[in-house]
């Protein structure tokens, strides 16, 4: 009887996982077919934006609900991992050759990559200078001619690029693969994601989890949408963060420092993981000298050009981003509104608010680093919570920014944070509301829908974990 029940359970699990795989691929296929008609202006009603929300959220929810079946299956890990690999590849292949209209960040990537691949400084001039053919941009004239189709589509062309060195190198490789073609970026991002998948499989083997749980990252619809649909550079982050933590735990401190430095070269926030890495090395009585020197040199090479451009140029994109960008963060909107009225709209009030958020983020990162234990699971947990803190306190919470913490959350795994894959697509309701002149409804209300369920589940999970301790003490 037990054997028959076990066979029935295995059969149901396989059917369920097969159905989820078909759903995941089908939703990405439909999105790829519809996306050429999706523009920011085309979403005029909430109903018109519903397809992109549902095609992301529904398969993400199905994937989370299938986790028990994924861990129960008795298929060989090799067969199951092969199925996971092929499903993820199918989800991504459908995007190649597909033009993207709903987002325009990648046009900047294409231009930056072409500029760097041609041997020029992408930080020196904003794209607008090349578009206008100014004398200062004479050396970019031939590039501007070849990139005539993408130059006018770069957002904020009056600002220079905000992307550090690792991102710029990836953009240049993409330009070498397919100049001024988004498929070149997709190919580079695919390589990064495949590397992250391999690292996750190793992490799960080391922590005693089923390697097939790497599907929580590899088959995540919002991960695929961000890397191959809307084509964002956050796709470069997962292998660097996961690899850095794994190498740190294995005692490969110099290489861990290199990977962490490369992650800082994608987006600057991973600098907050430096205390976690340093404290772990120090507590293990290992030398901090070599990893510190090597890491600092790599960071300087990757970040110094961006920092110098921000310091000397009034058109620096990094400065504008740090001072003004905010979206999809209702609590920040409420706080900013209160500060605005309390200070009569003075600029120092908003700057103080952002400074306080930065201080709070640093304080939380330091506390997490101090409390981390010398296990791989604990290091991953501290890194995950640090990345999630950066995201949920950041004034701008674009869905693709979730790639900062989703791969780490998959590595633990942490279902409350993985729930963000289901809730973040609500962001796309912002577009029709703005087009209707009701953007404030999203900024001060609807934006809370993506964060509140995650916070509630995290709080409930933390309370559940603490209760046994209190009960035992009583």
N, C-alpha and C positions, 0 to 999 in steps of 0.2 A: 504494500500500500504506500509506504513512504517513498519507494523508488518511483512508483507511478506518479505520485504527487510531485516529486522532484522533476520528473520528465515533463509534466504538464506546466510547471512553473518555468522551466527552461524554455519550453516552446513558446509560452506567452511572452516571455522576456524577449526572445528573438524576434517574434512578430512585432512587438511594440517598438523595439529598437529599429527594425527595418522600416516601419511606418514613419517613425520620427526622421530617419535619414531621408526618406523620400520627401517628407514635408519640408525639411531644411533645404534640399536642393531645389525643389519646386518653387519655393518662395523666392530664393535668390534668382532663379530663372525668370520668374514673372517680374521681379524688380528690374532686372537687367533689360527686359523688353519694354517696360514702361518708363524707365528713367530718362530716355532722351526727350520725353514730353514733360518731364517734371522740371519746372523752373521755379525760382522764388516768386515770380509774378503769377504763375499758373495756379498757385494754391489760393484761391479766392474765398473758399468756404471751408469749414471744418470737414465737411463730407469729402471735398476734393483732396484733403490731406490724409484722410483715413487710410487709404491703401498703404502708404509708406509706413504709417504707424503700426497697422495690423500685420503687415508682411514682415516686420521686424519683431514685434512683441509676441505674437502667437507662437511662432516656431521657437523663440527663446524660452517661453514658458513651457512648451512641450519638452524641450531639452532638459530643463531643470526637473520636471516631473519624472523624466526617464532615468534620473541618476540611480535610483535603487536597482532598476533592471540592469543598468550598465555595470554595477558593482557585483550583482548576483550571477551574471552569466558565467557559464563554465567552459565556454569556448576557449581554445588556446589563446594566450595573449597575442601571439603572432598573427593569428587570423583576425582577431578582433581589432588589433591595431591597424592591420591592413585595410579593414573595412572603414575604420575611422579616417585613415589617411585618404582613401579614395573619395569618401564622402566630402571631406573638406576641399580636396582638389576640384571636385565637380562644382562645389559651391562658388569657387573662385574663377574657374575657367569660363563660366558663362559671362563674365564681365569683360573679357578681352575683346577689343574692337568696339566697345560700347562707349559712345560719347556721354559725358556727364554735364548736366546743365544746372542741377540743383545746388551745386557748390562750386566755388571758383578758386579755392586756395591752391589747388594743384597747378594752376597757370603760373603762379609765382615760382613753384618748384621747377617747372619746365624752364623758365627764364633763368633762374639762379643757376641751375645745372648747366645750361648752355654757356652762360657767362664764365663759370669756373672751368668747364671743360675746354674752353677756348683760351684759358690762361689769364683771365682777367679777374679783378676783385669784385665779387658780387655785393660787397658792402659799400663800395665807393659812391655809387650813384643810384637813385631810385629809377625804376623802369620808365617813369615819365620823361626823363632826360633822353633816353634812347628813342622813345616814341616821338618826341619833338625834334630829334636830330640836332640837339645842341652841340656846340663845339666841344664841350667837355666830354661828350659821348661819341665823338667821331670814331673812336676805336671800336665801338659797338655797332656801327652802321650796317655791316654785313650780317651780323646776328639779327639785328632788328628787321632786316629785309626777309631773312629766312623764317623768323618768328613773327611775321606780320599778323598771322591769324590768332596768336595767343596774347600778344602784347596788349591790345586794347581790352582784354578780358581780365587782366590782373587787377585784383581789388586793391584799393588804396595805392595807386601807382605813384603817388607823390611821396610815399614813404619808402625808405630803404628796407631791405629784408630783415626779419627778426630771427632767422634760423641760424643756430650755431654750426660749428664745423662738421660734426658727424653727419648732420642732415645735409649740409652742402656737398660733402663727399658722395653721399648716396644719390643726391640729385645729379651730380656730375656723371656717376656711373650710369644712371638711367639715360642721360643725354647721349652717352656713348653707345648704349644699346639701341635706343630709338629716339633720335633727336626730335624734340617738340611733339612727342607722342606719349600720351598717358600710359600706354602699355609698357613703356620702359620703366616707369615708376612702379607699375603693378608687378613687373618681374622682380625688381629689387625688393619690394615689400614681401613678395611671395617667398623669396629666399630667406628673409628675416623670420617670417612666420614658420617656415619649415624648420629652421634652426631652433626656434623657441619650442616647437613641438618635440623635437629630439631631446632638448634639455629637460622639458617637463617629464618625459618618460623616465629619464634618469632620476629626477627628483622624486617621483612617485615610487620608484624601486627602492630608493634610499630611505624613504619615510614609511614604507610598508603599505602604501596605497596601490590600488589597481592602476597599472600604466594607462589603461583605456580612459581613465578620468582626464587625460590630456584633452579629450573631446570637449571639456568644459571651456577650453580656450579655442581650440582649433575649429570647432563647429559652432562657435558662438556667432549668431547672425550679425550682431552689431560690430564684432571684430571684423568679419568679412566685409560688411558694408563700409566700415571705416577705411580699410586698407585697399579694397578693390572697387567699391562703389563710389564713395566720395573721395577716396585716394588721399589719405592724410598721413603725414610723416610719423605720427604716433606709432605706426606699425613697426618702426625701427626699434622701439623701446623694449618690447618683451624679451628678446633673446639676451639683451645686454643686462637687464635687471636680474632675470632669472639666472643667467650664467654667472654674474658677479656674486650673488648670494651663495650659489653652489660652490664656487671656487673659494670663497671666503671660508665656508664651513670645512672644506677639504684642506685648508692651510696653504692654498696657493695665493698668498696675499698680494703679491705684485700683480699677477694677472687679474685678480679680483679688482684691484685698484684701476687697472687699465680699462676693464669693462665698465666700471662705474664712471670713469672719466668719459668714456665714449657715450654713456647714457646721458651725462650732463651735456655732452655735445649735441644731443638730440633736442632736449628741452632742459632748461637750467635747474628745474626743481630737484632732481636727484642729488644735488649737493647736500640736501637735508639727510641723506643716508650716510654721509661721511662719519658722523658721530657713532652710528651703529657699527660700522666697519672698524673704526679706530678702537672703540671700546672692546669689541670682540678680540681683536688682535692683541691688545694690551692685557686683557684678562687671561689669554692663553700664553702669556709670557713670551710672546714672539716680538721680534723687532718691528717697530713702526717706521724706521728710517727709510728703507728702500721703497716700500709701497707708498709712503707719503711723497717722497721725491719724485718717483715715476708718475704717480697720479697727478701731482701738481704740474709737472711738465706737460703731460698730455692735455690736461684741462686748459693750461695757458695757451697751448697751440690751437686748440679748438675754439676757445671762447674769447681770447684777447682781441682778435679782429672785430668781433661783434661789439665788445665792450668799448673799444676805441672809437668805433663808428658812432655808437650811441652818445659818447662823450663829446664828440667834435661836430656832429651834424644835427642841425635843427630838423632835418627830415628823417631822423632815425626812427624806424618802426618800433624798436624795442622800447624806447622811452614813451611813445604814444600808447603802446599796449599796456605798460605798467601803470600809467596814470589814468587811463580813460576806459579801457575795455571792461564791460560787464554784461552778462546775459545769462538767462536760465537759472538764476539764483535768487529765489524769492526772499529769503532771510536777509541777504545782502541788500536787496532792493528796499526792504523795510528800514534797515539800519541807515542806508544812504539817504533815504527820504527824511528820516528823523534828524540826522545830522545836518542835512541841508537847511531845514527849518530852524534848528537850534543855533546855527551859525550864520543865518541870513544869507545862505548861499556862498559863503566864503570858501575859497579853494583849499585853504589850510584844513578845513573840517574834513573834506573828502580824503585829503592826503593822510590826515591823522587816522581816519578809519581804516584805510588800507595798511597803514603802518601797524596798527593794533592787530589786524588780522595776520600780518606777517609775523609779528612777535608771538602770537598765540600758536601759529603753525610751528614755528621753531621750538617753542616750549614743549609742545606735544611730541615733536620728533625727538627731542632730547630725553624726555621721560620714557618714551618707548625704547630708545637705545639703551638707557640705563637699566631697564627692567628685563631686557632680552636675556635669555639663557643661552648656553653654549651648544644648543641643538639646532639641527637644520630646520626643524619645524618652528622653533621659536624665532630664529632669524628671519624666516619667511613671514611669520606672523607680524613681526615688528616692521618689516619692510612694507608689507601689505597695508597695515594700518597707517603708516606714514604717508604712503601714496594716496590712500583714500582720504586722509585728512587734508592733504594738499588740494585734492579735487573738490571736496565738499566745503572747504573754506574759501576756495578761489572765487573771485567775483565772476569769472567766466566759466561756465560749466557746459561746454559743448559735448555732445555725446561721444565724439571720438577721443576726448580727453580721458574717458573711462579706460582707455587702453593703458593708462598709467597704472591702474590697480587691478583690472580684471585678470590679467595673466597671473599675477601674484595671488589673487583670490582663488583662482583655479588650482594653484599649486598647494594650497593649504589642506583641503578646499574650504571655502567660506560661503555657504549658500546665501546669507543675508546680503553680502556685497555682490554676489553674482546676480541677485535679483535686479540690480541696476540694469542688466541687459534687457529686462522686460519693461522697466519703467522709463528708461531714458528716451525711447522713441516718441514719448509725449512731446518732446522738444519741437517736433515738426508741426505741432499745432500753432507754434509761434508765427509761422509764415502767414497763414490765412488771417490770423488776428491782426497782424501788422498791416496786411493789405486792406483790412476793413477799418483801419484807423483805431484799433482796440488793442494795441500792443501792451498797454498797461495791465490788461486782464491777465495776460500771460506772465509778465514780469513780476507782478505782485500776487498772483494767485495760482494759475495753472502750473507754473514752474515748480511749485511745491510738490506736485504730484509725483515727480520722478524721484525726489529725495525722501519724502516722508515715510513711505513703506520700508525703505532700506533702514532708515534711522530707527523706526519702531522695532523692526526685527532684530537689529543689532542690540538695542536696549533690552529687549526681551531675552535674547540669547545670553547677554552679560548677566542679567538677573538670574536666569536659570543656572548658570555656572557658579554663581556666588552662593546660592541658597544652600547647597549641601554643606558648605563650609560653616555657615551660620547655624544650621540645624545641628551639626556635629558639636559646635562650640556650646550650644544650649544644653 
